[in-house]
Amino acid sequence: MFNGDQLFVYKVSLGRLSAGDHTLEFYFDEGKSSLNATNIHIERWDIIPITPDNEHYDVYRLSPILYGRDDNYYTDTPLLLWHEVQYEGQDKWIQYSMIWSNEDGGTNSINLMSRWGRTTDIEWIYWVKIDSGGNILENYFQGPGHSTSPFQGIRANDHPILKTVTLNNMVSDVGISDYKFFLSPERSKGEDYSREILMDNDPWTYKIMAEEMINEGKYESPADPFTVEVSDARNYLYLEFNSLMEGSDLRLTFGMKLRDDSTWYYSDHNDPTVAAVNREGWRRTTIELPEVTLIDDLDSLKIMGSSYWNFTIILEDLSKIFKLNDDYTLSEYPLLWGGEVVLNEYNSTALFAFDELTAIAGNQVALKPQGFFLSHNYPNPFNTSTSIRYKLPNPLGVTLKIYNIRGQEVKTLVDQHQDPGFYIAHWDGRNDEGRAVSSGLYFCRITAGEFTRTKKMALIR
């Protein structure tokens, strides 16, 4: 019960209950509690029934029970379970993901803050497909090495039982431990947000994130924004943005200058050995600032793209900038973002005056695409549907087609004249006759005038 002597609403799942009388008991587990904890005071409790007529009933009915690692004592604790739903005709896919308090293996804390904007770990753990009658057709879990494996374990009613088995929070369908987590799966998010938005909606997760870093001695003290070591989470500026990327070995980094301070502070500490954002879509990053910095001290923002090769990075949205207050609640900067930023090997830096984010403080940036652009599809691999984004600088006839690995045309997504601008095409894994195609590797090819570009995509049934 992480919030100490402050009143707080805690929520867990009980699973399926049959009709009739039941006894609900609460226990204080001294052996798994903090050393100074002596009791738990329950102000009130409520049972919230999720009945079969609830539109989210299947989300609750199939949610996983997760056992922690055998050494789960105060480390990598599951904090939030959340779900996403996709439809495939009459069938429905439900994916469950977990936010853990930390990551003991895999990506280190320095790279987590630079590339993901957090030191928590976020992973999908269970994926299930059901028909219109609620019957399970397929289900998978994410095993060691980020492998996708069919679930063959046991269930408590319809709830799959999983266990965390690696230091980077991969799971298995075999085994249990002394640490059992049965969290409510009610949370979800929209497409136009990063996964980290769920932490913003429950800012106590930042508190737990910070306290585990302190417990494990992972925070630098005293804090120094010019070193790569991670300091207190409240020293950072957090940025949420959406981008399109084309190229390899990409780095997208951000810099911040404060009022009355000529120093620039960078998301990667201006150190090429620190990981940078290298994937498109909705992402997070952080910039470590001096300890006493307030949100009103922000002056200028620098956005930088780089690669060893030709590249294009299009920043479409900068939707959120905030710091954490002393109590880990969010203090947001009132953004007025407008337009888009295009970075490439010729114009690799954009500079903004922070108090007028719709105006550019320099002339390094082109606000319109200077050429054609075809994005990698997202998600990839995909199961039910995927989105393909592209941009046109001129009015042209456009074809966008899907081919199989043998070069045979499978689906025509676009075949028309289009004006300059930004477009999104969707493919549902079906051919021109409306039949679902099999799992495998496919190619998306765009032709617009003399421009042709091809991207690979993987379909997993």
ZIKA-V315081 format. One record per pair of residues at least 12 apart in sequence whose ideal C-beta (glycine too) atoms are under 10 Angstrom apart, sorted by sequence separation. I is the first residue (numbers start at 1). GAP is how many residues later the second one is. D is the distance in whole Angstrom. If there is no record, write none. Layout:
i->[I,I]
gap->[GAP,GAP]
d->[D,D]
//
This chain:
i->[28,48,66,83,84,107,127,128,138,139,141,161,162,163,165,189,218,219,220,223,254,255,303,320,321,350,351,375,376,377,388,400,401,413,443,444,27,82,83,84,103,126,127,128,138,139,160,161,162,163,164,218,219,241,253,254,255,320,321,322,349,351,352,375,376,399,400,401,413,429,442,443,444,26,82,83,107,126,127,139,161,162,163,187,219,253,254,287,321,350,351,374,375,388,399,400,401,413,442,443,66,81,82,103,106,125,126,127,136,161,164,187,220,239,252,253,255,303,320,337,349,350,374,375,398,399,400,427,441,442,26,81,82,102,103,105,124,125,126,139,163,219,251,252,253,319,321,347,348,349,350,373,374,375,398,399,400,411,441,442,64,80,81,82,102,103,104,106,124,125,163,164,213,237,239,251,253,268,301,318,320,347,348,350,373,374,397,398,399,410,411,427,440,441,442,63,80,81,101,102,103,124,125,153,155,213,214,267,269,317,319,339,346,347,372,373,397,398,411,440,441,26,79,80,99,101,102,103,123,136,141,143,153,154,161,162,213,214,237,253,267,268,269,318,335,336,338,339,341,347,372,373,397,398,410,411,412,425,439,440,63,78,79,80,100,101,103,142,146,151,153,154,213,267,301,317,318,336,337,338,339,346,371,372,373,397,398,410,411,412,439,440,24,62,78,79,99,100,127,139,141,144,145,152,153,161,237,251,253,266,267,316,333,334,336,337,338,339,343,369,370,371,372,396,397,410,411,425,438,439,440,77,78,79,98,99,100,124,136,141,143,144,146,149,151,152,153,154,210,211,254,265,266,315,318,333,335,336,343,344,369,371,372,395,396,409,410,411,437,439,24,59,60,77,78,79,98,99,100,123,128,143,145,147,149,150,159,210,251,253,254,264,265,298,316,317,318,334,335,336,341,342,343,347,368,369,370,371,395,396,400,402,408,409,410,411,423,436,438,59,76,77,98,99,124,127,134,136,144,146,149,209,210,251,252,253,265,315,316,333,341,342,346,369,372,390,394,395,396,437,22,58,59,75,76,77,97,98,126,145,251,252,265,298,315,316,340,341,342,344,368,377,388,394,395,398,400,402,436,59,75,76,97,98,144,156,207,250,251,252,263,295,297,314,315,316,339,340,341,342,344,372,374,388,392,394,395,411,1,56,58,74,75,76,97,98,142,143,144,206,250,251,252,263,295,314,315,340,342,344,392,393,398,400,402,404,410,74,75,76,96,97,98,130,142,143,144,206,237,239,250,252,261,265,276,277,295,313,314,315,339,340,342,390,392,393,402,429,56,75,76,95,96,97,141,142,143,236,249,250,261,276,278,294,313,314,338,339,340,342,391,392,402,4,10,17,66,95,96,97,128,141,142,143,237,248,250,276,293,295,312,313,314,391,392,402,418,427,429,63,95,96,141,225,236,247,252,254,256,258,312,313,342,390,391,392,401,411,413,429,1,2,4,10,17,62,64,66,68,94,95,96,128,141,206,245,253,254,255,256,258,261,301,311,312,390,391,410,414,415,427,429,1,4,14,59,61,63,71,94,95,126,140,245,252,254,256,280,311,312,321,389,390,404,410,411,413,414,7,9,14,16,58,62,64,93,94,95,126,139,243,245,246,253,270,272,280,282,287,289,310,311,318,389,390,404,414,8,9,10,11,13,14,59,69,93,94,125,245,258,259,267,282,295,296,298,310,313,315,388,389,390,402,405,1,5,7,58,92,93,94,126,241,243,244,245,258,261,264,266,267,268,277,280,284,295,305,307,309,310,321,388,389,404,405,407,409,7,9,11,13,59,92,93,125,226,243,244,256,259,260,262,265,267,282,286,294,295,296,305,306,307,308,311,313,387,388,404,405,56,91,92,200,225,239,242,243,259,261,264,266,295,303,305,307,387,388,404,405,1,91,92,125,199,226,242,243,258,259,260,295,304,305,306,318,386,387,388,403,404,1,32,34,80,82,84,90,91,92,106,200,225,226,228,229,241,242,243,257,258,259,303,305,386,387,402,403,1,32,79,83,86,88,90,91,123,225,228,241,242,256,257,258,259,307,385,386,402,403,31,32,79,80,82,89,90,92,196,227,228,240,241,256,257,258,305,306,385,386,401,402,403,78,79,83,84,86,89,90,197,226,228,240,241,256,257,305,306,385,386,401,402,16,76,81,91,93,98,125,196,225,226,227,239,240,241,256,257,304,305,384,385,400,401,15,16,76,81,92,93,94,95,96,97,123,125,126,224,226,228,239,240,255,256,257,303,304,305,382,384,385,400,401,15,91,93,121,123,125,194,228,238,239,255,256,303,304,382,383,399,400,401,13,78,91,95,121,122,123,124,126,193,194,238,239,254,255,302,303,304,382,399,400,15,121,123,194,237,238,239,254,255,302,303,377,398,399,400,88,193,236,237,238,253,254,255,301,302,303,342,373,375,377,398,399,13,15,192,236,237,253,254,301,302,315,377,397,398,13,235,236,237,252,253,300,301,340,369,396,397,398,403,405,13,235,236,237,252,253,300,301,368,369,384,396,397,233,235,236,251,252,253,300,301,368,369,395,396,398,399,401,235,251,252,299,300,390,392,394,395,396,235,250,251,252,299,300,314,393,394,396,402,404,230,232,235,237,250,251,298,299,301,383,386,388,390,392,231,234,235,236,249,250,251,297,298,312,391,392,394,402,230,231,235,237,247,249,250,312,381,386,388,390,393,66,126,229,232,234,247,248,249,250,252,296,302,312,314,392,66,106,228,231,237,243,245,247,248,249,251,301,302,304,312,381,64,105,106,107,227,237,246,247,248,250,252,254,300,303,312,314,390,64,104,105,106,225,226,239,241,243,245,247,248,249,250,251,300,302,303,312,63,104,105,106,225,247,248,250,252,312,390,62,64,96,98,100,103,104,105,106,224,225,226,237,239,246,247,254,380,63,103,104,105,223,225,246,247,256,377,390,62,96,98,103,223,224,225,245,246,247,102,223,224,245,246,254,377,388,13,62,100,220,223,225,244,245,246,376,61,100,222,244,245,375,388,58,99,243,244,245,374,98,124,243,244,374,386,58,62,122,123,242,243,244,374,386,61,98,122,242,243,316,373,386,62,122,241,242,243,372,374,2,64,120,241,242,243,314,380,382,384,58,118,120,122,241,242,372,380,381,382,383,2,57,62,64,117,118,122,240,241,242,314,372,374,380,381,382,383,384,116,118,240,241,372,373,374,375,377,379,380,381,382,383,116,117,120,239,240,241,312,372,374,376,377,378,379,380,381,116,239,240,241,371,372,373,374,375,376,377,380,100,118,239,240,372,374,376,377,52,117,238,239,240,340,98,238,239,99,200,237,238,98,120,197,199,237,238,78,120,196,236,237,238,64,77,96,98,118,119,194,195,196,197,236,237,76,97,99,118,120,121,194,195,196,235,236,96,120,193,194,195,234,235,65,76,97,119,191,192,194,233,234,64,65,76,78,94,97,118,119,191,233,234,252,64,72,75,76,97,120,190,232,234,238,62,70,76,119,189,234,250,65,66,67,69,70,119,234,238,239,255,257,281,62,63,64,65,66,67,68,69,70,233,240,259,280,281,61,62,63,64,65,66,67,68,69,71,99,237,241,244,253,254,255,258,259,280,282,61,62,63,64,65,66,67,69,99,119,234,243,247,257,279,281,60,61,62,64,65,66,67,69,97,242,243,244,245,246,247,256,280,281,2,60,99,119,279,58,69,81,99,119,241,243,68,78,81,82,97,69,77,79,81,82,83,66,78,80,81,82,83,85,99,67,77,78,79,80,81,82,83,84,101,109,66,67,70,72,73,78,80,81,82,83,84,100,70,71,72,73,80,81,82,83,99,101,102,281,316,64,70,72,80,82,84,101,102,109,67,68,69,70,71,72,100,101,104,110,314,64,67,68,70,72,99,100,101,102,109,280,67,68,69,99,101,102,108,109,65,66,67,68,84,101,102,119,67,68,100,101,104,66,67,68,82,102,66,67,101,102,114,119,210,65,66,67,113,118,209,65,66,82,102,114,64,65,66,81,110,111,113,207,211,64,65,80,110,112,113,118,206,210,63,64,79,80,82,110,111,117,203,206,209,63,79,109,110,113,117,118,200,207,208,63,64,80,109,117,203,206,207,63,80,108,117,197,200,203,206,207,62,63,79,113,117,197,204,205,206,60,61,80,196,203,204,206,59,60,79,80,113,192,194,203,204,244,59,60,79,193,194,203,246,59,192,193,203,246,245,246,56,59,79,200,201,244,246,56,79,200,244,245,246,77,199,244,245,56,200,243,244,50,244,77,48,50,76,115,74,75,115,48,74,18,114,16,17,75,114,15,16,74,75,15,16,74,15,16,15,244,13,32,244,31,32,244,29,117,114,115,114,115,113,114,113,114,113,111,114,110,110,115,116,114,115,117,110,113,114,115,116,111,113,114,115,110,111,112,114,115,110,111,115,110,111,108,117,118,15,108,116,117,118,119,13,14,107,115,116,117,118,12,13,115,116,117,12,13,14,114,115,116,117,12,13,113,114,115,11,12,13,113,114,11,13,113,114,10,112,113,114,11,113,244,191,8,191,3,2,2,3,2,3,2,246,2,246,148,140,138,129,129,127,95,93,93,92,86,91,88,89,86,88,86,87,88,86,87,85,86,148,140,138,129,127,89,88,87,88,89,88,89,88,88]
gap->[12,12,12,12,12,12,12,12,12,12,12,12,12,12,12,12,12,12,12,12,12,12,12,12,12,12,12,12,12,12,12,12,12,12,12,12,13,13,13,13,13,13,13,13,13,13,13,13,13,13,13,13,13,13,13,13,13,13,13,13,13,13,13,13,13,13,13,13,13,13,13,13,13,14,14,14,14,14,14,14,14,14,14,14,14,14,14,14,14,14,14,14,14,14,14,14,14,14,14,14,15,15,15,15,15,15,15,15,15,15,15,15,15,15,15,15,15,15,15,15,15,15,15,15,15,15,15,15,15,15,16,16,16,16,16,16,16,16,16,16,16,16,16,16,16,16,16,16,16,16,16,16,16,16,16,16,16,16,16,16,17,17,17,17,17,17,17,17,17,17,17,17,17,17,17,17,17,17,17,17,17,17,17,17,17,17,17,17,17,17,17,17,17,17,17,18,18,18,18,18,18,18,18,18,18,18,18,18,18,18,18,18,18,18,18,18,18,18,18,18,18,19,19,19,19,19,19,19,19,19,19,19,19,19,19,19,19,19,19,19,19,19,19,19,19,19,19,19,19,19,19,19,19,19,19,19,19,19,19,19,20,20,20,20,20,20,20,20,20,20,20,20,20,20,20,20,20,20,20,20,20,20,20,20,20,20,20,20,20,20,20,20,21,21,21,21,21,21,21,21,21,21,21,21,21,21,21,21,21,21,21,21,21,21,21,21,21,21,21,21,21,21,21,21,21,21,21,21,21,21,21,22,22,22,22,22,22,22,22,22,22,22,22,22,22,22,22,22,22,22,22,22,22,22,22,22,22,22,22,22,22,22,22,22,22,22,22,22,22,22,23,23,23,23,23,23,23,23,23,23,23,23,23,23,23,23,23,23,23,23,23,23,23,23,23,23,23,23,23,23,23,23,23,23,23,23,23,23,23,23,23,23,23,23,23,23,23,23,23,24,24,24,24,24,24,24,24,24,24,24,24,24,24,24,24,24,24,24,24,24,24,24,24,24,24,24,24,24,24,24,25,25,25,25,25,25,25,25,25,25,25,25,25,25,25,25,25,25,25,25,25,25,25,25,25,25,25,25,25,26,26,26,26,26,26,26,26,26,26,26,26,26,26,26,26,26,26,26,26,26,26,26,26,26,26,26,26,26,27,27,27,27,27,27,27,27,27,27,27,27,27,27,27,27,27,27,27,27,27,27,27,27,27,27,27,27,27,28,28,28,28,28,28,28,28,28,28,28,28,28,28,28,28,28,28,28,28,28,28,28,28,28,28,28,28,28,28,28,29,29,29,29,29,29,29,29,29,29,29,29,29,29,29,29,29,29,29,29,29,29,29,29,29,30,30,30,30,30,30,30,30,30,30,30,30,30,30,30,30,30,30,30,30,30,30,30,30,30,30,31,31,31,31,31,31,31,31,31,31,31,31,31,31,31,31,31,31,31,31,31,32,32,32,32,32,32,32,32,32,32,32,32,32,32,32,32,32,32,32,32,32,32,32,32,32,32,32,32,32,32,32,32,33,33,33,33,33,33,33,33,33,33,33,33,33,33,33,33,33,33,33,33,33,33,33,33,33,33,34,34,34,34,34,34,34,34,34,34,34,34,34,34,34,34,34,34,34,34,34,34,34,34,34,34,34,34,34,35,35,35,35,35,35,35,35,35,35,35,35,35,35,35,35,35,35,35,35,35,35,35,35,35,35,35,36,36,36,36,36,36,36,36,36,36,36,36,36,36,36,36,36,36,36,36,36,36,36,36,36,36,36,36,36,36,36,36,36,37,37,37,37,37,37,37,37,37,37,37,37,37,37,37,37,37,37,37,37,37,37,37,37,37,37,37,37,37,37,37,37,38,38,38,38,38,38,38,38,38,38,38,38,38,38,38,38,38,38,38,38,39,39,39,39,39,39,39,39,39,39,39,39,39,39,39,39,39,39,39,39,39,40,40,40,40,40,40,40,40,40,40,40,40,40,40,40,40,40,40,40,40,40,40,40,40,40,40,40,41,41,41,41,41,41,41,41,41,41,41,41,41,41,41,41,41,41,41,41,41,41,42,42,42,42,42,42,42,42,42,42,42,42,42,42,42,42,42,42,42,42,42,42,42,43,43,43,43,43,43,43,43,43,43,43,43,43,43,43,43,43,43,43,43,44,44,44,44,44,44,44,44,44,44,44,44,44,44,44,44,44,44,44,44,44,44,45,45,45,45,45,45,45,45,45,45,45,45,45,45,45,45,45,45,45,45,45,45,45,45,45,45,45,45,45,46,46,46,46,46,46,46,46,46,46,46,46,46,46,46,46,46,46,46,47,47,47,47,47,47,47,47,47,47,47,47,47,47,47,47,47,47,47,47,47,48,48,48,48,48,48,48,48,48,48,48,48,48,48,48,49,49,49,49,49,49,49,49,49,49,49,49,49,49,49,49,49,50,50,50,50,50,50,50,50,50,50,50,50,50,51,51,51,51,51,51,51,51,51,51,51,51,51,51,51,52,52,52,52,52,52,52,52,52,52,52,52,52,53,53,53,53,53,53,53,53,53,53,53,53,53,53,53,54,54,54,54,54,54,54,54,54,54,55,55,55,55,55,55,55,55,55,55,55,55,56,56,56,56,56,56,56,56,56,56,56,56,56,56,57,57,57,57,57,57,57,57,57,57,57,57,57,57,58,58,58,58,58,58,58,58,58,58,58,58,58,59,59,59,59,59,59,59,59,59,59,59,59,59,59,59,60,60,60,60,60,60,60,60,60,60,60,60,60,60,60,60,61,61,61,61,61,61,61,61,61,61,61,61,61,61,61,61,61,62,62,62,62,62,62,62,62,62,62,62,62,62,62,62,62,62,62,62,63,63,63,63,63,63,63,63,63,63,63,64,64,64,64,64,64,64,64,64,64,64,64,64,64,64,64,64,64,65,65,65,65,65,65,65,65,65,65,65,66,66,66,66,66,66,66,66,66,66,67,67,67,67,67,67,67,67,68,68,68,68,68,68,68,68,68,68,69,69,69,69,69,69,69,70,70,70,70,70,70,71,71,71,71,71,71,72,72,72,72,72,72,72,72,72,73,73,73,73,73,73,73,73,74,74,74,74,74,74,74,75,75,75,75,75,75,75,75,75,75,76,76,76,76,76,76,76,76,76,76,76,77,77,77,77,77,77,77,77,77,77,77,77,77,77,77,77,77,77,78,78,78,78,78,78,78,78,78,78,78,78,78,78,79,79,79,79,79,79,79,79,79,79,79,79,79,79,79,80,80,80,80,80,80,80,80,80,80,80,80,81,81,81,81,81,81,81,81,82,82,82,82,82,82,83,83,83,84,84,84,84,85,85,85,85,85,85,86,86,86,86,86,86,87,87,87,87,87,87,87,87,87,87,87,87,88,88,88,88,88,88,88,88,88,88,88,89,89,89,89,89,89,89,90,90,90,90,90,90,90,90,90,91,91,91,91,91,91,91,91,91,91,91,91,92,92,92,92,92,92,92,92,92,92,93,93,93,93,93,93,93,94,94,94,94,94,94,94,94,94,94,94,94,95,95,95,95,95,95,95,95,95,95,95,95,95,95,96,96,96,96,96,96,96,96,96,96,96,96,96,96,96,96,96,96,96,96,96,97,97,97,97,97,97,97,97,97,97,97,97,97,97,97,97,98,98,98,98,98,98,98,98,98,98,98,98,98,98,98,98,98,98,99,99,99,99,99,100,100,100,100,100,100,100,101,101,101,101,101,102,102,102,102,102,102,103,103,103,103,103,103,103,103,104,104,104,104,104,104,104,104,104,104,104,105,105,105,105,105,105,105,105,105,105,105,105,106,106,106,106,106,106,106,106,106,106,106,106,106,107,107,107,107,107,107,107,107,107,108,108,108,108,108,108,108,108,108,108,108,109,109,109,109,109,109,109,109,109,109,109,110,110,110,110,110,110,110,110,111,111,111,111,111,111,111,111,112,112,112,112,112,113,113,113,113,113,114,114,114,114,114,114,114,115,115,115,115,115,115,116,116,116,116,116,117,117,117,117,117,117,117,117,117,118,118,118,118,118,118,118,118,118,119,119,119,119,119,119,119,119,119,119,119,120,120,120,120,120,120,120,120,120,120,121,121,121,121,121,121,121,121,122,122,122,122,122,122,122,122,122,123,123,123,123,123,123,123,123,123,124,124,124,124,124,124,124,125,125,125,125,125,125,125,125,125,125,126,126,126,126,126,126,126,127,127,127,127,127,128,128,129,129,129,129,129,129,129,130,130,130,130,130,130,131,131,131,131,132,132,132,132,134,134,135,136,136,136,136,137,137,137,138,138,139,139,140,140,140,140,141,141,141,141,142,142,142,143,143,144,145,146,146,146,147,147,147,149,150,152,152,153,153,154,154,155,155,156,157,157,158,159,159,159,160,160,160,161,161,161,161,161,162,162,162,162,163,163,163,163,163,164,164,164,165,165,166,166,166,167,167,167,167,167,167,168,168,168,168,168,168,168,169,169,169,169,169,170,170,170,170,170,170,170,171,171,171,171,171,172,172,172,172,172,173,173,173,173,174,174,174,174,175,175,178,187,196,196,201,202,203,204,205,205,206,207,209,209,233,243,245,254,255,256,288,290,291,292,293,293,295,295,296,296,297,297,297,298,298,299,299,312,320,323,332,333,339,340,341,341,341,342,347,348,373]
d->[5,10,6,7,8,9,7,8,8,4,8,7,9,5,10,8,6,6,9,5,7,7,6,7,4,8,9,8,8,8,7,8,7,4,7,8,9,9,5,7,10,7,5,10,9,9,7,9,9,6,8,10,6,9,6,5,10,8,9,10,8,6,9,7,9,7,4,8,8,9,10,6,6,8,7,7,8,7,8,10,9,10,6,7,9,5,9,9,6,6,8,7,4,9,9,4,8,6,8,7,8,6,6,10,8,10,5,8,9,7,9,8,10,6,9,5,8,8,7,9,5,4,8,7,10,6,8,9,6,5,6,7,8,10,7,9,9,6,8,10,9,10,10,10,10,7,10,9,8,8,9,8,5,9,5,5,10,6,8,8,8,9,6,8,6,7,9,10,9,6,10,9,7,9,9,8,8,9,8,7,10,5,10,10,6,8,10,8,8,9,9,8,10,6,6,7,7,8,9,7,4,6,10,10,10,9,8,5,9,10,7,10,10,6,7,4,8,7,9,8,8,8,8,4,9,6,7,9,6,10,7,10,8,8,9,10,8,10,6,10,6,9,7,5,10,9,8,7,9,6,7,9,7,7,10,7,10,9,8,6,8,5,5,9,6,8,9,9,10,10,3,9,7,5,8,7,10,7,5,4,10,9,8,7,9,5,5,9,5,6,6,9,7,9,8,7,5,4,8,7,6,7,8,6,6,10,10,8,9,7,8,10,8,10,5,7,9,9,9,10,10,10,7,7,8,5,6,9,8,5,9,10,6,6,10,7,8,10,8,10,8,5,9,10,5,9,9,10,7,10,9,5,9,9,10,10,6,5,8,9,5,6,9,7,7,9,7,9,7,4,8,10,9,7,8,10,8,5,8,8,8,9,10,8,9,9,8,4,10,5,9,10,6,8,9,8,9,9,9,9,9,7,9,8,9,8,7,10,7,9,9,10,10,8,10,10,10,9,7,5,5,4,7,9,9,9,9,9,9,7,8,6,7,9,6,7,6,10,5,9,5,5,8,5,9,9,10,5,9,9,9,10,10,9,6,8,6,6,7,7,4,4,8,9,6,8,9,8,7,10,7,10,7,9,6,8,5,6,8,7,8,5,6,8,5,9,9,8,7,7,10,8,10,6,4,10,9,9,7,7,8,10,9,9,6,6,10,8,9,8,9,9,6,7,4,5,9,6,9,6,8,6,9,9,7,7,8,6,6,8,7,6,10,9,9,9,6,10,10,6,7,7,9,10,6,7,8,8,8,8,5,9,10,9,9,10,5,8,5,7,5,8,7,9,5,9,10,10,9,6,9,6,6,9,9,6,6,10,8,8,8,10,9,8,8,8,9,9,8,9,8,6,8,9,10,8,9,9,5,10,9,5,10,8,9,9,9,8,7,9,7,4,9,7,8,9,8,8,6,9,7,7,7,10,9,10,8,6,5,7,7,7,9,10,5,7,10,9,8,10,8,9,9,9,8,6,6,7,9,8,5,8,8,6,9,9,8,9,7,10,8,9,10,8,5,8,7,7,8,10,9,8,9,9,7,10,10,6,9,7,8,10,10,8,8,6,7,8,6,9,9,7,6,7,9,9,9,10,9,9,10,10,7,8,9,7,5,10,6,10,8,7,8,9,10,9,9,10,10,8,7,6,9,7,8,9,10,10,10,9,10,10,10,6,9,7,8,9,4,6,10,10,8,10,9,6,6,9,8,9,5,8,9,6,8,8,6,7,9,5,7,7,9,9,5,9,9,8,8,8,10,9,9,10,9,5,9,10,8,10,9,7,8,7,5,8,9,10,9,8,9,8,7,8,6,9,5,8,9,8,8,10,10,9,8,10,8,7,9,9,9,9,10,9,10,5,5,8,7,10,6,5,9,9,10,8,7,5,8,7,8,5,6,3,7,7,7,6,8,6,7,8,9,10,8,7,9,5,8,8,9,7,7,9,7,10,5,7,7,8,9,9,8,9,9,9,10,5,8,9,9,5,10,8,9,10,5,7,10,7,5,7,9,7,8,6,5,10,7,7,10,10,7,7,7,10,9,5,7,8,10,8,5,9,9,6,6,7,8,10,9,10,9,10,9,4,9,8,7,10,7,6,7,5,9,9,6,7,8,9,6,6,10,10,10,10,9,9,9,7,7,6,8,8,8,4,5,9,5,8,8,8,9,9,8,10,10,10,8,7,8,9,9,9,6,8,7,8,6,8,7,7,7,6,9,7,7,10,10,9,9,9,10,9,8,9,8,10,10,8,7,9,8,6,8,10,5,9,8,7,10,7,8,9,6,10,10,5,5,6,6,7,5,7,7,7,8,10,8,8,5,8,7,9,9,10,7,9,7,10,9,7,9,8,7,7,4,6,4,10,8,7,8,9,5,8,8,9,5,7,7,8,7,8,9,7,5,9,10,9,10,6,8,9,6,7,8,5,8,9,9,9,9,7,8,6,8,7,4,5,8,7,8,8,9,8,8,5,10,9,7,8,8,5,7,5,10,8,9,7,9,8,10,8,10,5,6,7,8,7,8,8,9,10,5,7,9,6,7,8,6,8,6,5,10,8,10,5,9,10,10,6,7,8,8,5,9,10,8,10,9,7,7,5,10,5,9,7,9,7,8,8,10,9,10,5,8,8,7,5,8,7,9,10,6,6,6,6,8,9,10,9,5,10,10,8,8,10,9,10,10,8,10,8,8,9,5,9,9,9,9,8,8,9,7,10,9,8,10,10,7,5,9,10,10,10,8,7,9,9,8,9,8,10,10,9,5,8,7,9,9,9,10,9,10,6,6,7,8,9,7,10,9,6,6,6,10,7,10,6,9,10,5,9,3,3,8,9,9,9,9,9,6,9,8,10,9,10,10,8,10,8,4,4,8,4,6,8,7,8,10,8,8,9,9,10,8,8,7,8,9,9,6,10,10,10,9,3,9,10,10,6,8,9,8,6,6,7,9,9,10,5,9,9,7,10,9,9,7,5,8,9,8,10,7,8,10,6,8,9,7,9,9,5,9,8,5,9,9,9,5,8,7,8,10,8,9,10,6,4,10,8,7,10,6,8,9,6,6,9,10,10,9,5,7,5,9,7,9,5,8,6,9,10,8,8,7,6,5,8,8,9,9,10,10,8,4,10,9,9,7,10,6,10,8,8,6,8,6,8,8,7,7,9,8,8,8,8,9,9,8,5,7,7,8,9,5,4,6,6,10,9,6,8,7,10,10,9,10,7,10,6,7,7,7,9,6,7,7,5,8,9,4,4,6,9,10,10,9,5,7,9,4,9,8,9,8,8,8,8,5,10,10,7,7,8,7,6,8,9,9,9,7,5,9,8,8,7,9,10,10,7,5,8,7,8,9,8,7,8,9,9,10,6,8,9,10,10,10,9,10,8,8,9,9,7,10,7,10,9,8,8,10,4,9,5,8,7,6,5,6,6,8,7,9,9,10,10,6,10,7,5,10,5,9,6,8,9,9,10,7,8,8,6,7,8,10,7,9,9,10,9,10,9,7,8,9,9,6,8,10,9,10,5,9,7,8,9,6,7,9,10,9,9,9,10,9,6,7,8,7,8,5,9,8,10,9,6,9,8,5,6,5,5,5,4,5,7,10,8,9,9,9,10,10,9,9,9,7,10,5,7,9,7,7,7,7,8,9,10,10,9,9,8,9,6,10,8,8,5,10,7,9,8,7,10,9,10,10,9,9,8,7,9,9,9,7,8,9,9,8,8,7,10,10,9,10,9,9,9,9,10,8,9,4,10,5,10,4,7,7,7,8,8,9,9,8,10,8,9,5,8,7,6,8,7,7,9,9,7,9,6,10,9,4,6,8,10,10,9,8,8,10,7,6,9,6,10,9,10,8,8,5,4,6,7,9,5,7,9,7,10,7,8,9,10,10,6,10,10,9,10,5,6,8,9,10,10,10,10,6,9,5,8,7,9,8,5,9,9,9,10,8,3,10,5,7,7,6,8,9,9,8,9,6,6,8,9,8,7,10,7,9,8,8,7,5,10,10,8,10,8,8,6,8,10,9,5,8,10,10,9,6,9,10,8,9,6,5,8,10,10,6,7,8,9,10,8,10,7,10,8,10,10,9,8,9,9,6,9,10,9,8,8,9,8,8,9,5,5,8,10,4,4,6,9,7,9,8,9,4,10,9,9,8,7,8,8,10,9,9,8,10,10,10,8,7,8,10,6,8,6,10,8,9,5,9,10,5,8,5,8,9,5,10,8,8,9,6,6,10,7,9,8,6,10,10,7,7,7,8,6,9,8,8,7,10,5,8,9,9,10,9,10,10,8,9,9,8,10,9,7,10,9,7,10,8,8,10,8,10,6,5,6,7,6,7,9,9,8,6,6,8,8,9,9,8,8,10,9,9,9,5,9,8,5,10,8,10,9,9,9,8,9,9,5,5,9,9,9,5,6,9,10,9,6,6,9,6,8,8,7,6,4,9,8,9,10,8,7,7,9,8,3,10,10,10,8,7,8,6,5,8,8,5,9,8,5,6,7,10,10,7,9,10,6,5,9,6,10,8,7,8,8,7,5,9,5,9,10,9,9,9,8,8,9,10,8,9,7,7,10,8,7,10,6,9,8,9,9,10,9,8,9,8,9,6,6,9,10,8,7,9,9,4,7,7,8,4,9,10,7,7,9,8,9,10,9,8,10,8,9,10,8,8,9]
//
